[in-house]
Amino acid sequence: MQNLIFNLDREYIELNNLLKLTGLADSGGRGKVMVAEGLVKVDGEIESRKTAKIRVGQVVECEGSRISVLI
């Protein structure tokens, strides 16, 4: 599994944008499709909200990659 670190410089980032900024999705729209298809987990649970607010300390998993959100 590929481990990525995303340094958050604000209160939160929307899930579809996080997928785009880490390179797991080509665009925010593709990120929304990935969430809708059930390919994304947040803290071990499948996330169905495309624009879920991801905050520091959360872990996102998608297609063999794990994103740790840090300060």
TORVEX-164841 format. One record per residue: residue number from 1; x, y, z of N, C-alpha, C in turn. Coordinates in steps of 0.001 Angstrom, whole numbers, plus 500000, padded with zeros to 6 digits. Example, Ala and Ser with C-alpha at 12.3 -4.5 7.8 and 13.67 -1.06 7.14 Angstrom:
2
+------+--------+--------+--------+--------+--------+--------+--------+--------+--------+
! resi !    n_u !    n_v !    n_w !   ca_u !   ca_v !   ca_w !    c_u !    c_v !    c_w !
+------+--------+--------+--------+--------+--------+--------+--------+--------+--------+
!    1 ! 513190 ! 494310 ! 507800 ! 512300 ! 495500 ! 507800 ! 513200 ! 496700 ! 507800 !
!    2 ! 512850 ! 497750 ! 507080 ! 513670 ! 498940 ! 507140 ! 512900 ! 500030 ! 507870 !
+------+--------+--------+--------+--------+--------+--------+--------+--------+--------+
***
This chain:
71
+------+--------+--------+--------+--------+--------+--------+--------+--------+--------+
! resi !    n_u !    n_v !    n_w !   ca_u !   ca_v !   ca_w !    c_u !    c_v !    c_w !
+------+--------+--------+--------+--------+--------+--------+--------+--------+--------+
!    1 ! 500844 ! 498818 ! 500000 ! 500000 ! 500000 ! 500000 ! 500885 ! 501240 ! 500000 !
!    2 ! 500548 ! 502193 ! 499151 ! 501273 ! 503452 ! 499069 ! 500786 ! 504384 ! 500159 !
!    3 ! 501722 ! 504926 ! 500946 ! 501375 ! 505862 ! 502014 ! 501710 ! 507276 ! 501588 !
!    4 ! 500715 ! 508144 ! 501640 ! 500890 ! 509549 ! 501293 ! 500602 ! 510411 ! 502516 !
!    5 ! 501238 ! 511558 ! 502568 ! 500975 ! 512519 ! 503628 ! 500481 ! 513799 ! 502979 !
!    6 ! 499377 ! 514328 ! 503498 ! 498845 ! 515592 ! 503009 ! 498863 ! 516571 ! 504159 !
!    7 ! 499578 ! 517679 ! 503988 ! 499657 ! 518708 ! 505021 ! 498532 ! 519708 ! 504820 !
!    8 ! 497624 ! 519744 ! 505772 ! 496441 ! 520600 ! 505696 ! 496758 ! 521963 ! 506293 !
!    9 ! 496493 ! 523018 ! 505537 ! 496801 ! 524367 ! 505998 ! 495548 ! 525184 ! 506305 !
!   10 ! 494428 ! 524498 ! 506452 ! 493155 ! 525146 ! 506795 ! 492359 ! 524212 ! 507680 !
!   11 ! 491134 ! 524558 ! 507996 ! 490322 ! 523746 ! 508907 ! 489990 ! 522372 ! 508330 !
!   12 ! 489663 ! 522331 ! 507047 ! 489307 ! 521064 ! 506399 ! 489508 ! 521166 ! 504891 !
!   13 ! 489448 ! 520019 ! 504228 ! 489455 ! 519956 ! 502771 ! 488353 ! 518990 ! 502358 !
!   14 ! 487653 ! 519306 ! 501281 ! 486608 ! 518414 ! 500797 ! 487248 ! 517170 ! 500198 !
!   15 ! 486618 ! 516031 ! 500435 ! 487170 ! 514742 ! 500045 ! 487523 ! 514686 ! 498566 !
!   16 ! 486631 ! 515121 ! 497684 ! 486927 ! 515041 ! 496257 ! 488150 ! 515879 ! 495886 !
!   17 ! 488335 ! 517014 ! 496541 ! 489511 ! 517853 ! 496281 ! 490790 ! 517222 ! 496828 !
!   18 ! 490699 ! 516541 ! 497951 ! 491857 ! 515839 ! 498501 ! 492336 ! 514767 ! 497526 !
!   19 ! 491399 ! 514024 ! 496967 ! 491760 ! 512992 ! 495996 ! 492444 ! 513599 ! 494778 !
!   20 ! 491971 ! 514765 ! 494347 ! 492571 ! 515452 ! 493207 ! 493975 ! 515948 ! 493551 !
!   21 ! 494128 ! 516608 ! 494691 ! 495414 ! 517205 ! 495053 ! 496498 ! 516176 ! 495353 !
!   22 ! 496113 ! 514979 ! 495749 ! 497107 ! 513930 ! 496012 ! 497388 ! 513085 ! 494773 !
!   23 ! 496685 ! 513381 ! 493675 ! 496944 ! 512673 ! 492428 ! 496200 ! 511357 ! 492272 !
!   24 ! 495308 ! 511038 ! 493217 ! 494554 ! 509788 ! 493105 ! 493389 ! 509925 ! 492136 !
!   25 ! 492992 ! 511163 ! 491849 ! 491934 ! 511438 ! 490881 ! 492449 ! 512519 ! 489935 !
!   26 ! 492088 ! 512405 ! 488666 ! 492523 ! 513392 ! 487676 ! 491876 ! 514754 ! 487886 !
!   27 ! 490696 ! 514759 ! 488499 ! 489955 ! 516005 ! 488719 ! 489037 ! 515832 ! 489921 !
!   28 ! 488469 ! 516939 ! 490372 ! 487504 ! 516860 ! 491466 ! 486280 ! 516059 ! 491056 !
!   29 ! 485899 ! 516165 ! 489794 ! 484758 ! 515402 ! 489283 ! 485018 ! 513912 ! 489317 !
!   30 ! 486221 ! 513517 ! 488943 ! 486590 ! 512098 ! 488998 ! 486605 ! 511632 ! 490453 !
!   31 ! 487042 ! 512501 ! 491363 ! 487028 ! 512175 ! 492787 ! 485613 ! 511899 ! 493272 !
!   32 ! 484660 ! 512693 ! 492816 ! 483262 ! 512487 ! 493188 ! 482751 ! 511142 ! 492687 !
!   33 ! 483148 ! 510773 ! 491470 ! 482733 ! 509473 ! 490910 ! 483323 ! 508334 ! 491729 !
!   34 ! 484574 ! 508457 ! 492128 ! 485228 ! 507412 ! 492919 ! 484495 ! 507220 ! 494250 !
!   35 ! 484090 ! 508324 ! 494870 ! 483345 ! 508240 ! 496128 ! 481998 ! 507570 ! 495881 !
!   36 ! 481309 ! 507982 ! 494815 ! 479990 ! 507421 ! 494498 ! 480068 ! 505925 ! 494215 !
!   37 ! 481191 ! 505469 ! 493682 ! 481385 ! 504046 ! 493378 ! 481788 ! 503238 ! 494605 !
!   38 ! 481955 ! 503883 ! 495754 ! 482313 ! 503177 ! 496980 ! 483772 ! 502790 ! 497075 !
!   39 ! 484645 ! 503510 ! 496368 ! 486072 ! 503183 ! 496336 ! 486882 ! 503877 ! 497418 !
!   40 ! 486228 ! 504732 ! 498219 ! 486964 ! 505566 ! 499172 ! 486501 ! 505284 ! 500603 !
!   41 ! 487480 ! 505104 ! 501483 ! 487198 ! 504929 ! 502908 ! 487819 ! 506083 ! 503681 !
!   42 ! 487118 ! 506524 ! 504715 ! 487644 ! 507526 ! 505638 ! 487625 ! 506898 ! 507021 !
!   43 ! 488786 ! 506829 ! 507641 ! 488939 ! 506200 ! 508962 ! 488356 ! 504787 ! 508980 !
!   44 ! 488592 ! 504044 ! 507897 ! 488203 ! 502634 ! 507832 ! 486775 ! 502356 ! 507398 !
!   45 ! 485974 ! 503391 ! 507197 ! 484572 ! 503220 ! 506800 ! 484353 ! 503796 ! 505399 !
!   46 ! 483582 ! 503113 ! 504575 ! 483274 ! 503622 ! 503242 ! 482541 ! 504946 ! 503378 !
!   47 ! 483030 ! 505942 ! 502654 ! 482448 ! 507295 ! 502706 ! 481609 ! 507532 ! 501458 !
!   48 ! 480371 ! 507961 ! 501650 ! 479482 ! 508194 ! 500513 ! 479256 ! 509682 ! 500231 !
!   49 ! 479752 ! 510543 ! 501114 ! 479594 ! 511989 ! 500902 ! 480771 ! 512505 ! 500076 !
!   50 ! 480495 ! 512947 ! 498876 ! 481541 ! 513364 ! 497941 ! 482347 ! 514555 ! 498449 !
!   51 ! 481701 ! 515433 ! 499172 ! 482395 ! 516618 ! 499675 ! 482533 ! 516575 ! 501195 !
!   52 ! 482704 ! 515381 ! 501739 ! 482904 ! 515226 ! 503183 ! 484092 ! 516082 ! 503616 !
!   53 ! 483977 ! 516707 ! 504773 ! 485044 ! 517553 ! 505295 ! 486095 ! 516679 ! 505973 !
!   54 ! 487276 ! 516649 ! 505392 ! 488381 ! 515860 ! 505932 ! 489263 ! 516793 ! 506746 !
!   55 ! 489520 ! 516387 ! 507981 ! 490267 ! 517226 ! 508918 ! 491564 ! 516541 ! 509351 !
!   56 ! 492422 ! 517308 ! 510017 ! 493696 ! 516794 ! 510529 ! 493444 ! 515555 ! 511385 !
!   57 ! 494250 ! 514527 ! 511178 ! 494156 ! 513299 ! 511955 ! 493379 ! 512193 ! 511266 !
!   58 ! 492650 ! 512535 ! 510220 ! 491880 ! 511508 ! 509521 ! 492748 ! 510793 ! 508494 !
!   59 ! 492342 ! 509569 ! 508169 ! 493050 ! 508752 ! 507187 ! 492073 ! 508363 ! 506092 !
!   60 ! 492474 ! 508610 ! 504851 ! 491654 ! 508290 ! 503689 ! 492338 ! 507175 ! 502917 !
!   61 ! 491574 ! 506155 ! 502534 ! 492099 ! 505048 ! 501736 ! 491356 ! 504975 ! 500423 !
!   62 ! 492119 ! 504761 ! 499348 ! 491516 ! 504688 ! 498025 ! 492454 ! 503954 ! 497076 !
!   63 ! 491948 ! 502911 ! 496440 ! 492662 ! 502172 ! 495401 ! 494112 ! 501857 ! 495768 !
!   64 ! 494321 ! 501298 ! 496929 ! 495647 ! 500862 ! 497340 ! 496539 ! 501955 ! 497907 !
!   65 ! 496000 ! 503127 ! 498133 ! 496774 ! 504234 ! 498712 ! 496121 ! 504677 ! 500004 !
!   66 ! 496971 ! 505108 ! 500933 ! 496507 ! 505629 ! 502219 ! 497030 ! 507054 ! 502371 !
!   67 ! 496115 ! 507997 ! 502622 ! 496479 ! 509396 ! 502802 ! 496305 ! 509746 ! 504273 !
!   68 ! 497373 ! 510156 ! 504929 ! 497314 ! 510638 ! 506298 ! 497278 ! 512169 ! 506236 !
!   69 ! 496275 ! 512759 ! 506863 ! 496106 ! 514211 ! 506851 ! 496732 ! 514774 ! 508123 !
!   70 ! 497751 ! 515597 ! 507942 ! 498503 ! 516151 ! 509050 ! 498513 ! 517671 ! 508981 !
!   71 ! 499050 ! 518286 ! 510027 ! 499178 ! 519758 ! 510052 ! 500364 ! 520144 ! 509191 !
+------+--------+--------+--------+--------+--------+--------+--------+--------+--------+
***
